[in-house]
Amino acid sequence: RNLLKKKQTSMTYNNKSFYNDLSLQRNFLFYENLTTVLILKSFRKFNLLTLQIGPFKKGEKIKIKIWIAIILEDSNLCKIQNPNWLKTEWLEKKILLEKKTPLLQNLPYFYRELSFLSFQKKKNSNFLFIKEISLIEEIFSIRSLKLWNGIQIIKNKINALKFDK
């Protein structure tokens, strides 16, 4: 019997190791980002896990972590605001710039995830965002093609690598 054998533990989610799964790490980082919310009801401070949240007054706009914003919105205490860049005109400008230049344009970190969160949270108005969703996907496609072409250029120029000790 191996009664003295130390049981090895690691953080897991749905039988996946957090440390070995990049998608889990990416999701974690996304939910740690800040977003702007509009407070719908005044409330006193309260404890949420190890954090103190509040106090907030109705009508205040504040920046909080996305995971907290989702909990508060689901409790009807706030409304997650669309980012300023999530507008048709802004997205169309970015598409033109992405097509004109060989370099990747400056975009908000997690721009796809943030946009889909915004679309998901809008109740009964999904049809309003079809244009924005298609623009976000077009930007993603253009950027993916740029990256792929860049990798192919590098791949064709490298014949051999020499590593120094």
C-alpha positions in Angstrom: 0.0 0.0 0.0 1.1 3.5 -0.8 -0.5 5.2 2.2 2.4 7.6 2.6 2.4 8.6 -1.1 1.6 12.3 -1.3 -1.5 13.0 -3.4 -0.7 15.5 -6.1 -3.4 18.2 -6.6 -3.8 21.0 -9.1 -6.4 23.4 -10.1 -8.9 21.8 -12.5 -12.0 22.9 -14.2 -14.1 20.4 -16.1 -11.2 17.9 -15.8 -8.7 20.3 -17.4 -5.6 21.5 -15.6 -5.7 25.3 -15.4 -1.9 25.5 -15.7 -1.8 23.4 -18.9 -4.8 24.8 -20.7 -4.3 28.2 -22.4 -8.0 28.7 -23.1 -8.7 28.6 -19.4 -5.9 31.0 -18.6 -7.2 33.3 -21.4 -10.7 33.3 -20.0 -9.4 34.1 -16.6 -7.4 37.0 -17.9 -10.4 38.3 -19.8 -12.7 38.3 -16.8 -10.1 40.2 -14.8 -10.3 43.1 -17.2 -12.1 46.3 -16.3 -15.4 47.3 -17.8 -17.7 50.3 -17.3 -21.1 49.8 -15.7 -24.0 52.1 -14.9 -25.3 51.5 -11.4 -29.1 51.0 -11.5 -29.8 50.8 -7.7 -28.0 52.4 -4.8 -26.5 49.8 -2.4 -24.3 49.7 0.6 -21.0 47.9 0.5 -21.0 44.2 0.8 -18.5 41.3 0.7 -18.2 39.2 -2.5 -15.8 36.4 -1.9 -12.8 38.2 -0.5 -13.6 41.6 -2.0 -15.6 44.5 -0.6 -17.9 46.0 -3.3 -19.6 49.3 -3.0 -21.1 51.5 -1.8 -22.6 52.8 -5.0 -25.3 55.3 -5.8 -27.9 55.0 -8.6 -26.7 56.6 -11.8 -23.0 56.3 -11.1 -20.7 55.1 -13.8 -17.8 53.0 -12.5 -15.1 50.7 -13.8 -15.0 47.2 -12.2 -13.8 43.8 -13.2 -15.9 42.0 -15.8 -16.7 39.0 -13.5 -18.0 41.4 -10.9 -20.0 43.3 -13.4 -21.7 40.2 -14.7 -22.7 39.2 -11.1 -24.1 42.7 -10.4 -25.9 42.9 -13.7 -27.5 39.5 -13.2 -28.7 40.8 -9.8 -30.2 43.9 -11.6 -27.8 46.2 -9.7 -26.0 47.6 -12.8 -25.9 47.6 -16.6 -22.7 46.8 -18.5 -22.0 49.6 -20.9 -20.8 49.1 -24.4 -17.2 50.1 -25.0 -16.8 53.4 -26.9 -15.0 51.5 -29.7 -17.9 49.2 -30.3 -19.5 51.5 -32.9 -19.9 50.8 -36.6 -17.9 53.9 -37.7 -15.0 53.0 -35.5 -14.9 49.4 -36.6 -15.2 50.4 -40.3 -12.2 52.7 -39.9 -10.2 50.0 -38.3 -11.0 47.6 -41.2 -9.7 50.2 -43.7 -6.5 50.7 -41.7 -6.0 47.0 -41.4 -6.4 46.6 -45.2 -4.1 49.5 -46.0 -1.1 48.7 -43.8 1.0 45.6 -43.3 1.2 46.1 -39.6 -1.5 45.1 -37.1 -3.6 48.0 -35.9 -4.0 48.9 -32.2 -7.1 47.2 -30.9 -8.4 46.8 -27.3 -7.0 43.6 -25.7 -9.7 40.9 -25.9 -11.7 42.9 -28.4 -13.6 39.9 -29.7 -14.5 38.6 -26.2 -15.6 42.1 -25.1 -17.8 42.6 -28.1 -19.4 39.2 -27.8 -20.0 39.9 -24.1 -21.8 43.1 -25.0 -23.9 41.4 -27.6 -24.8 38.5 -25.3 -26.0 40.9 -22.5 -28.3 42.9 -24.7 -31.7 41.3 -24.2 -34.2 41.4 -27.1 -32.0 43.5 -29.3 -29.6 41.0 -31.0 -30.7 42.1 -34.4 -29.2 45.6 -33.8 -25.7 44.1 -33.5 -25.5 42.0 -36.7 -23.5 44.7 -38.5 -21.1 45.1 -35.6 -20.6 41.4 -35.2 -19.8 41.0 -38.9 -17.3 43.9 -38.7 -15.6 42.4 -35.6 -15.3 39.1 -37.5 -14.0 40.8 -40.6 -11.3 42.5 -38.5 -10.4 39.2 -37.0 -10.1 37.5 -40.4 -7.9 40.3 -41.9 -5.6 40.1 -38.9 -5.4 36.3 -39.0 -4.5 36.5 -42.7 -1.8 39.1 -42.0 -0.3 36.8 -39.3 -0.5 33.7 -41.5 1.2 35.6 -44.4 3.9 36.9 -42.0 4.6 33.4 -40.7 4.9 32.1 -44.3 7.4 34.9 -45.2 9.5 34.1 -42.2 9.3 30.4 -42.8 10.5 30.8 -46.4 13.5 33.0 -45.4 14.8 30.6 -42.7 16.9 27.8 -44.0 18.7 26.8 -40.8 19.0 28.0 -37.3 22.2 28.0 -35.2 21.8 28.2 -31.4 24.7 29.4 -29.3 25.4 27.7 -26.0 
